[in-house]
Amino acid sequence: YAAMAQRSTPEERARMAVQLADEGWKAIKLRLRFPTMKEDIAVVEAVRKAIGNRMEILTDANQATHTPSFLSPIRWDLARAELTARELERLECYYLEEPLAMYAFDDLAELCRRVSIPIAGGETNRGFHEFLWMMQKGAYDIIQPEVLFSGGITGCRKVAAVAEAFNKSVIPHNGGTRLGTIAHLHLVASW
């Protein structure tokens, strides 16, 4: 999929989605995290209207980050996450990534119970123990270990084996570094 790491206007994202679909991309990941849910949903609606069902739409609220970044400081609670997830369900999005804080496992599990859209996350979690903890809590439907944080290729393979036992999907996350890309290619090849 093509990941849009920055927020943008509905019009720009719709144009970009059409271009990517024309190039053969299978999916686009949209960055949410505007101050209001209305602004987040406007971007997704514009993209869905522009591409129809030509591509999957993945969404990323990026709420699990624990470091300052280029992203706005908007923090979601369970209510905002659930309302947003329901709107994304209506728009037939593939998943909602990281809608709550990194260790909000109880709230994430509750969100998974309340909505049908898959909830994804785990890119900033470190070590096998954190992934085991999140799976025991039922925190995500889709587990996203990052090779550079999760014990390397071997650590991610362990996470994936346990995820299978918990009936969870695994989509490894890559933050975009050259070394990370190479490591993730090897990880996926090992599967």
Number of C-alpha atoms within 10 A of each C-alpha: 13 16 13 17 15 11 18 16 12 18 14 13 20 21 14 17 27 19 13 18 17 12 9 11 16 14 18 22 22 26 22 28 22 18 13 11 16 11 15 24 18 14 22 26 18 19 25 21 11 17 19 12 10 16 21 20 25 22 26 21 22 25 22 21 17 10 7 8 8 9 17 12 12 13 16 20 14 16 11 15 22 19 13 21 25 16 18 23 17 11 16 16 20 19 22 26 27 24 29 23 18 19 15 16 19 13 19 28 19 16 24 20 13 12 15 13 20 18 24 26 29 27 25 19 20 17 17 18 12 15 25 16 13 22 23 13 16 20 26 26 23 22 25 26 30 26 25 22 16 25 17 17 20 13 19 26 20 16 25 22 14 16 20 12 10 14 12 18 16 19 17 20 19 20 14 9 10 10 13 17 16 12 18 21 14 12 17 13 8 10 7
